[in-house]
Amino acid sequence: MERLSIRSGSITLGVTEQGVGPPVVLVHGFPELAYSWRHQLPALAEAGMRAIAYDQRGYGASDKPEAVAAYRLDELAADLVGLLDALELERASIVGHDWGSIVAFAVAVLHPERVERLVSLNVPYRGWFCGFPTLDVIAAELADRFSYVLDFQEPGKAEAAFAADPDRWLRRIYEGVAADPGFLTDEEFAVYRDAFVAGGIAGPVAYYRNIDANAALAAPYADAELTMPTLVIPAGRDPVLPASLVEGMERWVPDLRVEPIPASGHWTQQERPGDVNRILVEFLAP
C-alpha cells in the first residue's frame, strides 16, 4: 500500500493506492477519509486491480481551502478528473459512498467518457446528480431525515460543537446511523478523530453549505442518464438513505445492477467489508 501526494489542478490530494491492473478510484463520504476504504484496497488489488483511494479536499492529507465556495460540487468533481489526469488514466471505474457517490455521479454525468464502471454505496441516483434538493425543500419536507443538513448551515456552529468535544461529536455521527455502533475499534476511531482534530471540520461541513449552489449547477442536467454499467449497493439498515430509494432507478440508469446488504447501516464498506468486497470484485474484476 503506497501513500502519495498528487497535484490535481490547484489542489494537492493525499492518495493511497495498492495493486496493478485496471484502475478503480474509491471516493469517501462525510465525515470519513481514504482510510474508510482500508478493507477494499487489498481485496481489489488481490483481484487484479489498481485500487486508488484519496482524501477529498478538506479532509486528511489533502488541501483544505478556506472559502466555502471551494467545496462546490464542480470543484469536487474536478478534483477526481484531475487525479485521473495526474495519474495518466484515460478512464477508471469509480466507487463512491455518501458524498463520494454524489461526486461520482457528477463525474459520470459531466465527464462520462472518463468512467468505465460506476458503483454507489447507499446513495441512489434519481436523475439529479447533486444528491440533495434545495434547502427550502429539505426544511419543508425532509427535516426528519436531514435535520443535520440544516444545522450545518450556520457558520461556526458545527465547528464550535466539534472543538468542544471531538470524540462525542464524531461518535454521535458514526454510531447514530450504524447497524452496529461498535463497528469501529478504538484504534480505528482514533485515526478519524486525530485527522479531524488536526485538520478541523470546516471543510467537510462546507460541502453541505453548497447545497443550493449545487442544485443550481445540476439543474441543466436534470433527468440525465448514467450511460455506463452501474452498481448500487443499498444498505437495509441505513436510517438516512433507505434501501427503497433505489426503486425505479432504471428510468435513469439503463444498465443497472442492485446488490443490497440488508444487515448494514450507513457505513457499509466498514460495517460489512466482506460483503462489499465480494460484490465489488464480482462487478469490477477484469
N, C-alpha and C positions, 0 to 999 in steps of 0.2 A: 504494500500500500504506500503510495507516494503522495506527499503533500507539497503543493506548489502555490506560487503567487503568479497569477496570469492577468495581464492587462487586457481589458475588454472595453474598447472605446476610451472614455475618460475615467474608468473605474478599474481598480485592481481587486480581483476576486481571489479569495482563498479557495483552493481546489484540492480535492482528494481523489485520486484515481487508482484503479487496480485492474490488471489484466490486459490482454491484447485481443483484437478482433473487432467486429462491428461495434461502433460506439453507442453507448446508452448514457444519456445525461439525466441525472436524478436531481429534482428540484424540491427543496423542502418548503414547509409552511411556517405558520406562526404558533408559538414562539419556539422555533427549532433551529437546527444547524445542519450542515452537511453530515454531521455526526449521526443524525437520525436515520441515515442510510447505512449505518455500520454493519448491519446484518445482510444487506443486499449486495454491497460491493464485493465481498469474497464469493458469494454464491453466483453472481453474474460472471465474475472473472473465471471461476471454475467451469462454467458452462460455455466458455469460449468467447466472451465479450469483453470489451473495454468499458468498464464502468467508471463514470465520471460524476462526482457529486461536488457541488460548490456551495459556499455560504452566500446567500443572496446579499445584495447591498444592504448595509445597516446591521449586518449580523457577523459575529465571529471574527474571522481573519480578513474579511472584506472591508472595503472603504465604507465610511459612514457619513455621507453628505449631511449638512445641517438643514438645508432647505426642504420643507415639506414637499414641494413640487418635484423634488428629485426622486420621489418614490412613486410617481405616476406609473401606470401600467405600461405605457410605451417605453419608459426608461428601463423597467424591469425586463421587458421582452427584448430590448436592445442589448441588455447585458448577456442574455443567453445566446443571441445571434452572434454577438461579438466574441463570446467564448468559443463558439464553433469556428469563427474566422481565425482566432488566435491559435487554435489547435489544428488549423488547416483541414477542417472537416466540412465537406460539402453538405452532408446530411447526417442526421443521427436520429435514433429513437429517443423519445423524451418521456420520462416518467415523473409525474408531479403528485404532490399531496397537499391538500389545503390550499394556501396561497400559491404553492408551487404548481398546482393544477391550473389555477387561473392564469399564471404566467405561461404555462404550456399551451393552454387554449388560445391565448393571444398570439403566440408564435405560430400555432397551427393555422389560424385564420389569416394573419398578416403576412406570414412567410411560409406557406405550405410546402414550397419546394425544398425547405431545409429539414422537413420532418419525415422520417422513414415510417415510423410507427408511433402511436401516441397511447399513453396509459395515464389514467387518473385514478388515484385512490380517494374514495369517499365523495368527491365532488362531481356532480352531473354536469353535462353540457346541454343547454336547452336553447341554443341559438343566440346566446348572449355571453360573449367571452369574458366580460369583466366580472362575472361571478355574483355581484350584488346589484339589486335595484338601487334607486336613489335613496338618500337618507329620509326623505319625506315618506316614501313608501315603506321603508323599514319601520319608521316611527308609527305609522298608521296601521300597518298590517302584520308586521313580523317582529314586533318588540319582544314578544315572549321568547323567541329563539335568539335574537340578535341584539339584546339589550346592551351587551358589552360593546358592540359597534358604536352605539350612541354614546356610551360613557367615554369612549376613546376620543371623541371629537373635541373635548375641552382641552386646550393646550395646557400641558403641565400636570394635569390631574393624574393620569396613569403613571407618569414619570415619578411624581411625588409618592404615590402609593407603593410603587416598586422600591424606591430608595428607602422607604421607612422599614420595609421588611421583605427583602428579596425572596427568601425561602418561602414565606407564606404566600406571596403574590404568585410565584411560579407554581407552587404545589396546588393551589386552588384551581389554576387553569388546567394543569396536567391531570389531576385526579378527578376534577369535576366532570370531564367528558370521556373518561376511560371506563371500559368494562371492568377492568381490574385495576383499582387505584395503585396497586403495588407493582405496576409493570416496569418501573424504573428501579434499579438498585440504587443505594445511596451513592455509590461511585458514579453511576451514570447521571443521576440528578446533579451531582456536583459539577460535571462537565458543563451542563447548561447554566447552572447558577453562576459559576465562575466566569463564563463567557459574557453573560448579560451584566454582571456586576462590573466587569472590565469595560464593556462597550456601551452599556446603557440600553434603554428600550425606546428611546425617542425615534430611532429609525424604524424599528418594527411596528410601532403604533402609527407611524406616518403613513404606512400602507393604507390604513383604514381612513385616514384623513384625506385621501384622494378618491373616495368612492364616487362622489358626484362628478369629479373630473374624469374618472374612468368611464362612467356611464356616458358622458358626452363623447368620449373617444370611441366607444363601441357602437354608438347609435347608427353610423353609416353602414355598419356591418351586421345589423340585426337580422336574425334568421340565416346567417351564413352557415353553410355545411362544413363539416370536417370531412375531408376527402380521403384521408389516409386510414389504413386499418387502425381501429381504436378499441382499446380495452378499458372498461370501467370496473373497479373493484369496490362495490358498496360495502359498508360496514353495518351489520344488523343492529348494533347497539350504540350507534353514534347519535346522541340526542340533538346535535346541531344540524347534521346532514342525514336525514332518514334515508334508508335504502330505497324507499318507494319513489324517491325523486328521479330515479333512472327510468321509470316507466314512461314510454313514449319517446325516448331519445332517438329512436330510429328515424324520426322525422328529419333530424338534422345530421345524423351520423349513419349513413347507409351501410358502412362496413363496421358493424358494432358487435363486440363480444362483451358479455357481462358475467363476471365471476364473483358472486357475493361471498363474504366471510361473515356468517351470521353471528359469531361469538365475539367479534371485535368491536371495540369502542372507536373513538376518533383517531387514535394514534396507531393506525393499522399496521404500518411496517415495523413498528416497535412492539406492539401488543401481540401480533400474530406473525412473526417473521418467517416461520416455516411455511405457512400457507401462502404468504405473499411471494416468497422466493420461488416456490413451486409454480405458481400461476405466471409470474414474470418470465421464468425460464421457458415454460411451455409456449408463451406468446412471442418471446423475443429471440429465442435461440436460433443461431444460423443453421 
